[in-house]
Amino acid sequence: MKKQLIAGLASLMMVVPTVGNIQAKSSSAKLMDQFVAAYRKGDYQKAKAVTNKMSATVEEPCAYKMSKAMKKAYKAKVKSYIKRYGADWSFDVPVSKTNQVKGFSLSDLDGDGKAELIIIRKDIYESGTTSYNVFTFKKNKAVRIGKNIKMGIDGYLHAYPGKKGVYFFAQDHSILDLEKGVIKKGKFKWQRIKSPVQGGTATYENFMSNLVLKMSLPDHFDNGNNRVDLSLFN
């Protein structure tokens, strides 16, 4: 009996996915579409049911299809931001250096199958905002199309694999904020998605405040070693 139990546990461990970046499945974008539709209607039960099917973290396919030139340009850009702002999240830094690089994300923002680069900066003491600098790849260079775009400190980027755009979701102080980031006329823009339960209603207080959107884009920050992980560009 003991041997059977051990064998069963070993078999179970083989099928449980490890924690980490999960490459997007074809159904991932459909799940995000279903979540957005439920959010627009204020249907918490549907939104919750959809998020239960989502992977916690999803890396978009475009992150694995970068050319050597793109990797080189994006890596150099991230390193330049680290050199300028720092990436030391040890809480032992000057006040003037608290808003530092907290990694980067890759997302196909214009639907051409190629990755755009989003450099993330956050306040170390979580008293400010998150700011994003967005780059696209043109003529073998990383070209900035969004400069110091500030969003809520408690929000995160979420994957929309195989489709145009990236999502941002935050909930703080009885306010829900769901936005879709896209490229319009060569510039990165946020488009807010409205819901009847964005804040202040009994529905929000009872249900939506507990809603957690999954499919987060990896920020490629190695918390164990307190540094930005650039290995994807190698």
C-alpha positions as CSV (number, residue, x, y, z in Angstrom):
1,M,0.0,0.0,0.0
2,K,2.8,2.4,0.9
3,K,4.6,1.7,-2.4
4,Q,1.3,2.3,-4.3
5,L,0.9,5.6,-2.5
6,I,4.4,6.7,-3.3
7,A,4.0,5.7,-7.0
8,G,0.7,7.6,-7.2
9,L,2.3,10.8,-5.7
10,A,5.2,10.5,-8.1
11,S,2.8,10.2,-11.1
12,L,0.8,13.2,-9.8
13,M,4.0,15.3,-9.6
14,M,4.8,14.5,-13.2
15,V,1.6,16.1,-14.5
16,V,1.5,19.2,-12.3
17,P,3.0,22.1,-14.2
18,T,5.9,24.0,-12.7
19,V,5.5,27.6,-11.6
20,G,6.9,29.9,-14.3
21,N,6.2,31.4,-17.6
22,I,3.7,29.4,-19.7
23,Q,3.7,29.8,-23.4
24,A,0.3,30.9,-24.6
25,K,-2.2,28.3,-25.8
26,S,-4.5,29.0,-28.8
27,S,-7.4,29.3,-26.3
28,S,-5.8,32.1,-24.2
29,A,-7.0,35.0,-26.3
30,K,-10.5,33.6,-26.3
31,L,-10.5,33.5,-22.6
32,M,-9.4,37.1,-22.4
33,D,-12.2,38.1,-24.8
34,Q,-14.7,36.3,-22.6
35,F,-13.4,38.0,-19.5
36,V,-13.6,41.5,-21.1
37,A,-17.2,40.8,-22.3
38,A,-18.2,39.8,-18.7
39,Y,-16.4,42.8,-17.3
40,R,-18.3,45.1,-19.7
41,K,-21.6,43.7,-18.4
42,G,-20.5,43.7,-14.7
43,D,-21.1,39.9,-14.6
44,Y,-18.8,38.9,-11.8
45,Q,-19.8,35.2,-11.8
46,K,-18.9,34.8,-15.5
47,A,-15.7,36.8,-15.1
48,K,-14.6,34.7,-12.2
49,A,-15.4,31.4,-14.0
50,V,-13.3,32.6,-17.0
51,T,-10.3,33.5,-14.8
52,N,-10.4,30.1,-13.2
53,K,-9.5,28.6,-16.6
54,M,-6.6,31.0,-17.1
55,S,-2.9,30.2,-16.5
56,A,-1.4,32.6,-13.9
57,T,1.4,33.7,-16.2
58,V,1.6,33.7,-20.0
59,E,4.4,34.5,-22.3
60,E,3.1,35.6,-25.8
61,P,4.4,33.6,-28.8
62,C,6.1,36.7,-30.2
63,A,8.7,36.6,-27.4
64,Y,10.1,33.4,-28.9
65,K,10.2,34.7,-32.5
66,M,12.6,37.7,-32.1
67,S,15.4,38.0,-34.7
68,K,19.0,38.4,-33.6
69,A,18.9,42.1,-34.5
70,M,15.7,42.6,-32.5
71,K,17.1,40.8,-29.4
72,K,20.3,42.9,-29.6
73,A,18.4,46.2,-29.9
74,Y,15.9,45.4,-27.1
75,K,18.6,44.1,-24.8
76,A,20.6,47.3,-25.3
77,K,17.6,49.4,-24.5
78,V,16.7,47.6,-21.3
79,K,20.4,47.8,-20.2
80,S,20.4,51.6,-20.9
81,Y,17.4,52.0,-18.6
82,I,19.0,50.0,-15.9
83,K,22.2,52.0,-16.1
84,R,20.2,55.3,-15.9
85,Y,17.6,54.4,-13.2
86,G,19.0,51.3,-11.5
87,A,17.4,48.0,-10.7
88,D,18.3,47.5,-7.0
89,W,15.2,46.4,-5.1
90,S,17.0,46.0,-1.8
91,F,15.3,49.0,-0.2
92,D,18.7,50.4,0.6
93,V,18.9,53.1,-2.1
94,P,18.8,56.9,-2.2
95,V,15.4,58.5,-2.3
96,S,16.1,60.0,-5.7
97,K,16.6,56.4,-7.0
98,T,13.4,54.8,-5.7
99,N,11.7,54.6,-9.1
100,Q,13.7,51.9,-10.7
101,V,13.5,49.3,-13.5
102,K,11.3,46.3,-12.5
103,G,11.8,44.3,-15.6
104,F,10.3,44.3,-19.1
105,S,7.5,42.6,-21.0
106,L,7.1,41.6,-24.6
107,S,3.7,41.8,-26.4
108,D,2.5,42.0,-30.0
109,L,0.8,45.4,-29.9
110,D,0.0,45.9,-33.6
111,G,-0.9,42.4,-34.6
112,D,2.0,41.8,-37.0
113,G,3.3,38.8,-35.0
114,K,6.4,40.7,-33.8
115,A,7.2,41.7,-30.3
116,E,7.1,45.2,-28.9
117,L,9.1,46.0,-25.8
118,I,7.6,47.4,-22.6
119,I,10.1,48.6,-20.0
120,I,8.6,48.6,-16.5
121,R,9.6,51.0,-13.7
122,K,8.0,51.0,-10.3
123,D,8.5,52.8,-7.0
124,I,10.5,50.6,-4.6
125,Y,8.4,51.8,-1.7
126,E,5.1,51.3,-3.6
127,S,4.0,54.9,-2.9
128,G,3.9,56.1,-6.5
129,T,2.9,54.7,-9.8
130,T,4.1,52.2,-12.4
131,S,5.5,53.8,-15.6
132,Y,5.9,52.2,-18.9
133,N,8.2,53.0,-21.9
134,V,7.1,51.2,-25.0
135,F,9.3,50.4,-28.0
136,T,8.8,48.9,-31.4
137,F,11.5,47.5,-33.8
138,K,12.2,49.5,-36.9
139,K,15.3,49.6,-39.2
140,N,17.2,47.4,-36.7
141,K,16.6,49.9,-33.9
142,A,14.3,50.1,-30.8
143,V,12.1,53.1,-31.5
144,R,10.1,54.5,-28.6
145,I,6.4,54.9,-29.2
146,G,5.3,55.5,-25.6
147,K,7.2,57.6,-23.1
148,N,6.8,57.4,-19.3
149,I,3.2,56.3,-19.4
150,K,2.0,56.3,-15.8
151,M,-0.5,53.8,-14.5
152,G,-1.6,52.5,-11.1
153,I,1.0,50.9,-8.8
154,D,-1.3,47.9,-8.1
155,G,-1.9,47.1,-11.8
156,Y,-0.3,44.6,-14.1
157,L,0.1,43.8,-17.8
158,H,-1.9,40.8,-19.1
159,A,-1.3,38.8,-22.3
160,Y,-3.5,38.9,-25.4
161,P,-1.6,36.2,-27.4
162,G,-2.0,36.1,-31.1
163,K,-4.1,39.3,-31.2
164,K,-3.5,43.0,-31.3
165,G,-2.9,44.8,-28.0
166,V,-2.1,44.2,-24.3
167,Y,-4.3,44.5,-21.2
168,F,-3.8,46.4,-18.0
169,F,-5.9,45.5,-14.9
170,A,-5.9,47.1,-11.5
171,Q,-8.1,47.3,-8.4
172,D,-7.4,49.7,-5.6
173,H,-9.5,51.8,-3.2
174,S,-12.9,50.5,-4.5
175,I,-11.9,51.3,-8.2
176,L,-11.6,48.8,-11.0
177,D,-9.5,49.7,-14.0
178,L,-9.3,47.6,-17.2
179,E,-7.6,49.1,-20.2
180,K,-6.4,47.9,-23.5
181,G,-3.1,49.2,-24.9
182,V,-2.8,49.4,-28.7
183,I,-0.7,51.3,-31.3
184,K,-2.6,54.1,-33.0
185,K,-1.0,56.3,-35.7
186,G,2.4,55.1,-34.6
187,K,1.9,55.8,-30.9
188,F,1.1,53.6,-28.0
189,K,-2.3,54.5,-26.4
190,W,-4.5,53.1,-23.6
191,Q,-8.2,52.6,-24.2
192,R,-10.3,52.3,-21.0
193,I,-12.9,49.6,-20.9
194,K,-16.0,50.6,-18.9
195,S,-18.0,48.4,-16.6
196,P,-21.1,49.2,-14.5
197,V,-19.2,48.0,-11.4
198,Q,-16.0,50.0,-11.7
199,G,-16.3,51.5,-8.3
200,G,-18.6,52.5,-5.4
201,T,-21.4,50.0,-6.0
202,A,-22.6,47.2,-3.7
203,T,-21.7,44.7,-6.5
204,Y,-18.1,45.9,-6.4
205,E,-17.9,45.8,-2.6
206,N,-19.4,42.3,-2.4
207,F,-17.8,40.6,-5.5
208,M,-15.6,42.5,-7.9
209,S,-13.0,43.6,-5.2
210,N,-12.0,39.9,-5.0
211,L,-11.6,39.5,-8.8
212,V,-8.1,38.6,-9.9
213,L,-7.2,38.6,-13.6
214,K,-4.6,36.0,-14.6
215,M,-2.6,35.6,-17.8
216,S,-0.1,38.1,-16.4
217,L,2.8,39.0,-18.8
218,P,6.2,38.0,-17.2
219,D,8.2,41.0,-16.0
220,H,11.5,39.0,-16.4
221,F,12.7,40.2,-13.0
222,D,14.7,37.7,-11.0
223,N,13.6,38.4,-7.5
224,G,16.0,35.8,-6.0
225,N,19.0,37.6,-7.4
226,N,17.5,41.0,-7.4
227,R,18.2,41.8,-11.0
228,V,16.5,42.0,-14.4
229,D,16.7,38.7,-16.2
230,L,18.0,39.4,-19.8
231,S,18.3,35.7,-20.8
232,L,15.4,35.9,-23.3
233,F,17.6,38.1,-25.4
234,N,20.5,35.7,-25.6
